């Protein structure tokens, strides 16, 4: 997998064809949206993409927004090779490139509403009302590069207990993770409809990415960082699982509950054997662990 950054004149014919093919596949075919993809902005854009075997695996473009001084826009963000963290990795590379090479005052993106959570994890904040573009709801989001930076765990992580999730991994296969926040960042591109509990899949989407992921995620956290898995009894008799290591409780999948306040005290320990007696849950866990390992390798190497 190779990361390539090129201006339009530097693209060869095969790269240009594969970029346009991938964009058409995602924005026109998958989203069933007839719109003018070739808008003239490609000429003045930097094209950033991961490629393997001559095929685009993830892509975006960077250009100056409306010729405004020091304001850069990221657009046409697509991921072809999904479930391995590549989209998140490419977005991070783009933001870092703009910050370190282009001296921006602001980084801007027009985001489809379902994907705002994805962009928020890289520091983008909503800065407009919702609007329609090509029949799809959008919002403007930006990063104010001149604003005071907040500590990373306050700025990017909203799950319960993020501020105390500072332990190192025990599993040597994940030794390059600094803490569960790093694990959460990888999982953002691994959680999917398949890893969601079957009874909740109809409500799963990129705007509610932690929905139905609690038990398999909590036991994966336990495998990597140790500690115990506890459960909060929910209406209907199911348990929402979270982690406790030492005296520190944290819940990587708490964001699915929006503004609801959960109690993380006085809850029972959850046993792995009991949860994984359900075949579908065990299979979802195995899928999540393998996809996580692939995403980890993409990010950190072997």
C-alpha positions as CSV (number, residue, x, y, z in Angstrom):
1,X,0.0,0.0,0.0
2,X,1.6,3.3,-1.1
3,X,0.6,6.8,-0.2
4,X,0.8,9.2,-3.2
5,X,0.4,13.0,-3.3
6,X,0.4,14.6,-6.7
7,X,-0.8,17.8,-8.4
8,X,-3.1,17.3,-11.4
9,X,-0.3,17.7,-14.1
10,X,1.8,15.1,-12.3
11,X,-0.9,12.4,-12.4
12,X,-0.3,9.8,-15.1
13,X,-3.2,8.5,-17.2
14,X,-3.7,5.3,-15.2
15,X,-3.8,7.2,-11.9
16,X,-6.3,9.7,-13.3
17,X,-8.5,7.0,-14.7
18,X,-8.5,5.0,-11.4
19,X,-9.3,8.2,-9.4
20,X,-12.3,9.0,-11.6
21,X,-13.5,5.4,-11.6
22,X,-13.3,5.2,-7.8
23,X,-15.2,8.5,-7.4
24,X,-17.9,7.4,-9.8
25,X,-18.2,4.1,-8.1
26,X,-18.8,5.6,-4.7
27,X,-20.5,8.9,-5.3
28,X,-22.6,8.1,-8.4
29,X,-23.3,4.3,-8.3
30,X,-23.3,3.5,-4.6
31,X,-25.2,6.7,-3.6
32,X,-27.5,6.5,-6.6
33,X,-26.8,10.2,-7.2
34,X,-26.5,11.8,-10.7
35,X,-24.2,14.8,-10.3
36,X,-21.3,16.6,-12.1
37,X,-18.2,15.1,-10.5
38,X,-15.8,16.7,-12.9
39,X,-16.3,20.3,-11.6
40,X,-13.0,21.9,-12.8
41,X,-11.5,21.9,-9.3
42,X,-9.2,18.9,-10.0
43,X,-6.9,21.1,-12.0
44,X,-5.9,23.2,-8.9
45,X,-6.0,20.3,-6.4
46,X,-3.5,18.1,-4.7
47,X,-4.6,14.5,-5.1
48,X,-3.8,12.3,-2.1
49,X,-4.5,8.6,-2.3
50,X,-3.5,5.1,-1.2
51,X,-2.9,2.7,-4.1
52,X,-2.2,-1.0,-4.3
53,X,-1.6,-3.0,-7.5
54,X,-2.5,0.1,-9.5
55,X,-6.0,0.4,-7.8
56,X,-7.2,3.3,-5.7
57,X,-7.8,2.1,-2.1
58,X,-8.6,5.5,-0.6
59,X,-8.7,9.0,-2.0
60,X,-9.2,12.7,-1.4
61,X,-8.3,16.0,-2.9
62,X,-7.0,19.3,-1.3
63,X,-7.4,22.8,-2.8
64,X,-7.6,26.4,-1.7
65,X,-11.2,27.3,-0.8
66,X,-12.7,29.9,-3.1
67,X,-9.2,31.4,-3.4
68,X,-9.4,32.6,0.2
69,X,-6.0,33.2,1.8
70,X,-4.8,30.3,4.0
71,X,-8.1,28.4,3.8
72,X,-7.9,24.9,2.4
73,X,-10.7,22.5,1.6
74,X,-10.7,18.7,1.6
75,X,-13.1,17.0,-0.7
76,X,-14.2,13.9,-2.6
77,X,-13.2,11.7,0.4
78,X,-13.7,8.0,-0.5
79,X,-12.6,4.7,0.9
80,X,-12.6,1.6,-1.3
81,X,-10.7,-0.8,1.0
82,X,-13.1,-0.5,4.0
83,X,-12.9,-1.9,7.5
84,X,-9.1,-1.6,7.9
85,X,-8.9,2.1,9.1
86,X,-7.6,3.4,5.8
87,X,-10.1,6.2,5.4
88,X,-9.3,7.6,8.9
89,X,-5.6,7.2,8.2
90,X,-5.8,9.1,4.9
91,X,-7.8,11.9,6.4
92,X,-5.3,12.3,9.2
93,X,-2.5,12.4,6.6
94,X,-4.3,15.1,4.7
95,X,-4.9,17.3,7.8
96,X,-1.3,16.9,8.9
97,X,0.0,17.7,5.4
98,X,-2.1,20.9,5.3
99,X,-1.0,22.0,8.7
100,X,2.7,21.3,8.2
101,X,3.1,22.3,4.5
102,X,0.5,24.9,3.7
103,X,0.4,27.2,6.7
104,X,-3.4,27.2,7.0
105,X,-5.6,29.4,9.1
106,X,-8.6,27.1,8.5
107,X,-9.3,23.7,7.1
108,X,-12.7,23.2,5.6
109,X,-14.9,20.3,4.5
110,X,-18.5,20.0,3.2
111,X,-19.6,16.8,4.9
112,X,-22.5,14.5,4.3
113,X,-24.5,14.6,7.5
114,X,-24.2,10.8,8.2
115,X,-20.3,11.2,8.2
116,X,-20.0,14.1,10.7
117,X,-18.8,11.7,13.4
118,X,-16.0,10.4,11.2
119,X,-14.7,13.9,10.6
120,X,-15.2,15.1,14.2
121,X,-12.6,12.5,15.3
122,X,-10.0,14.4,13.3
123,X,-10.9,17.7,14.9
124,X,-13.5,19.1,12.5
125,X,-16.4,20.9,14.0
126,X,-19.8,21.7,12.5
127,X,-20.0,25.4,11.5
128,X,-23.3,25.7,9.5
129,X,-26.9,24.7,9.4
130,X,-27.8,21.6,7.4
131,X,-28.2,22.1,3.7
132,X,-29.0,20.0,0.7
133,X,-26.5,19.3,-2.1
134,X,-27.3,16.9,-5.0
135,X,-30.3,15.7,-2.9
136,X,-28.1,14.7,0.1
137,X,-28.1,16.5,3.5
138,X,-24.7,18.2,4.2
139,X,-23.2,20.5,6.8
140,X,-20.0,22.7,6.7
141,X,-17.3,21.6,9.1
142,X,-13.9,23.2,9.8
143,X,-10.8,23.1,11.9
144,X,-9.7,26.6,13.1
145,X,-5.9,26.2,13.0
146,X,-5.4,29.6,14.8
147,X,-7.6,28.5,17.7
148,X,-6.1,27.4,21.0
149,X,-5.5,23.7,20.9
150,X,-7.1,21.6,23.6
151,X,-5.6,18.5,25.1
152,X,-6.0,15.6,22.6
153,X,-8.2,13.4,24.9
154,X,-10.6,16.4,25.5
155,X,-10.7,17.4,21.8
156,X,-11.2,14.2,20.0
157,X,-12.6,11.6,22.5
158,X,-16.1,11.8,23.9
159,X,-16.6,8.3,25.3
160,X,-17.2,7.8,29.0
161,X,-14.0,7.7,31.0
162,X,-11.7,8.9,28.2
163,X,-9.8,11.1,30.5
164,X,-8.7,8.1,32.8
165,X,-8.1,5.6,30.0
166,X,-4.3,5.9,30.2
167,X,-3.1,2.3,30.7
168,X,-0.6,0.5,28.4
169,X,-1.5,-2.7,26.5
170,X,-0.6,-6.1,28.0
171,X,-0.9,-7.9,24.6
172,X,2.4,-7.6,22.8
173,X,0.6,-7.9,19.4
174,X,-0.7,-4.3,20.1
175,X,2.3,-2.9,21.9
176,X,2.4,0.3,19.9
177,X,-0.9,1.5,21.3
178,X,-0.4,4.1,24.0
179,X,-3.7,3.7,25.7
180,X,-7.4,2.7,24.9
181,X,-7.9,6.0,23.2
182,X,-5.5,4.8,20.4
183,X,-7.6,1.6,20.2
184,X,-10.8,3.7,19.9
185,X,-9.3,5.6,17.0
186,X,-8.6,2.4,15.1
187,X,-12.0,1.0,15.9
188,X,-13.7,4.0,14.4
189,X,-12.9,2.5,11.0
190,X,-13.5,-1.1,12.0
191,X,-16.9,-1.0,13.6
192,X,-19.5,-1.8,11.0
193,X,-23.0,-3.1,10.4
194,X,-21.7,-6.7,10.6
195,X,-20.1,-6.2,14.0
196,X,-23.3,-4.6,15.3
197,X,-25.7,-6.8,17.4
198,X,-28.3,-8.2,14.9
199,X,-31.2,-6.8,16.8
200,X,-29.8,-3.3,16.4
201,X,-28.5,-3.3,12.9
202,X,-31.5,-1.4,11.4
203,X,-30.4,1.6,13.5
204,X,-26.6,1.3,12.8
205,X,-24.9,3.8,10.6
206,X,-21.8,6.0,10.4
207,X,-23.5,8.6,12.5
208,X,-24.0,6.1,15.3
209,X,-21.0,3.9,14.8
210,X,-20.8,2.4,18.4
211,X,-24.4,1.1,18.4
212,X,-24.6,-2.6,19.2
213,X,-20.8,-2.9,19.6
214,X,-20.5,-3.0,23.4
215,X,-19.8,-6.6,24.4
216,X,-17.4,-7.6,21.7
217,X,-15.6,-4.3,22.1
218,X,-15.3,-4.6,25.9
219,X,-13.9,-8.2,25.7
220,X,-11.5,-7.1,23.0
221,X,-10.3,-4.2,25.3
222,X,-9.9,-6.8,28.1
223,X,-7.8,-9.0,25.9
224,X,-5.5,-6.1,25.1
225,X,-5.4,-4.1,28.3
226,X,-6.6,-6.5,31.0
227,X,-9.1,-5.7,33.8
228,X,-12.7,-6.7,34.1
229,X,-15.8,-6.3,31.9
230,X,-18.9,-5.1,33.7
231,X,-22.5,-4.8,32.5
232,X,-25.3,-2.2,33.0
233,X,-28.7,-3.8,32.9
234,X,-30.8,-2.3,30.1
235,X,-34.6,-2.5,29.4
236,X,-35.3,-5.9,27.8
237,X,-32.8,-7.7,30.0
238,X,-29.6,-7.2,28.0
239,X,-26.4,-5.8,29.5
240,X,-24.4,-2.9,28.1
241,X,-20.7,-3.8,28.6
242,X,-17.9,-1.6,29.6
243,X,-14.4,-1.9,31.1
244,X,-12.8,-1.4,34.5
245,X,-9.0,-1.6,35.0
246,X,-7.9,-1.0,38.6
247,X,-10.3,1.7,39.8
248,X,-10.8,3.3,36.4
249,X,-14.0,2.7,34.4
250,X,-14.3,3.6,30.8
251,X,-16.7,2.7,28.0
252,X,-15.6,2.9,24.4
253,X,-19.1,2.5,23.1
254,X,-21.0,4.9,25.3
255,X,-21.6,7.5,22.6
256,X,-24.5,5.4,21.2
257,X,-26.6,6.6,24.2
258,X,-26.3,10.3,23.2
259,X,-27.4,12.4,26.2
260,X,-28.6,9.5,28.4
261,X,-26.7,9.2,31.6
262,X,-25.6,5.7,32.6
263,X,-24.6,4.5,36.0
264,X,-21.1,2.9,36.1
265,X,-21.3,1.8,39.7
266,X,-22.7,-1.3,41.4
267,X,-22.9,-3.3,38.2
268,X,-22.2,-7.1,37.8
269,X,-19.1,-8.6,36.2
270,X,-19.7,-10.1,32.8
271,X,-18.3,-13.5,31.9
272,X,-16.8,-14.1,28.5
273,X,-18.1,-17.7,28.3
274,X,-21.7,-16.6,28.9
275,X,-21.6,-14.0,26.2
276,X,-19.7,-16.1,23.7
277,X,-22.1,-19.0,24.1
278,X,-24.0,-17.1,21.4
279,X,-22.4,-18.2,18.2
280,X,-23.2,-15.0,16.4
281,X,-21.6,-12.9,19.1
282,X,-18.4,-15.1,19.1
283,X,-18.2,-14.7,15.3
284,X,-18.6,-11.0,15.5
285,X,-15.9,-10.8,18.1
286,X,-13.5,-12.8,15.9
287,X,-14.3,-10.6,12.9
288,X,-13.7,-7.5,15.0
289,X,-10.4,-8.7,16.3
290,X,-9.1,-9.7,12.9
291,X,-10.2,-6.4,11.3
292,X,-8.6,-4.5,14.2
293,X,-5.3,-6.3,13.7
294,X,-5.4,-5.4,10.0
295,X,-6.1,-1.8,10.8
296,X,-3.3,-1.8,13.4
297,X,-0.8,-3.2,10.9
298,X,-1.8,-0.5,8.4
299,X,-1.2,2.2,10.9
300,X,1.8,0.9,12.8
301,X,3.3,-1.8,10.8
302,X,4.0,-5.4,12.0
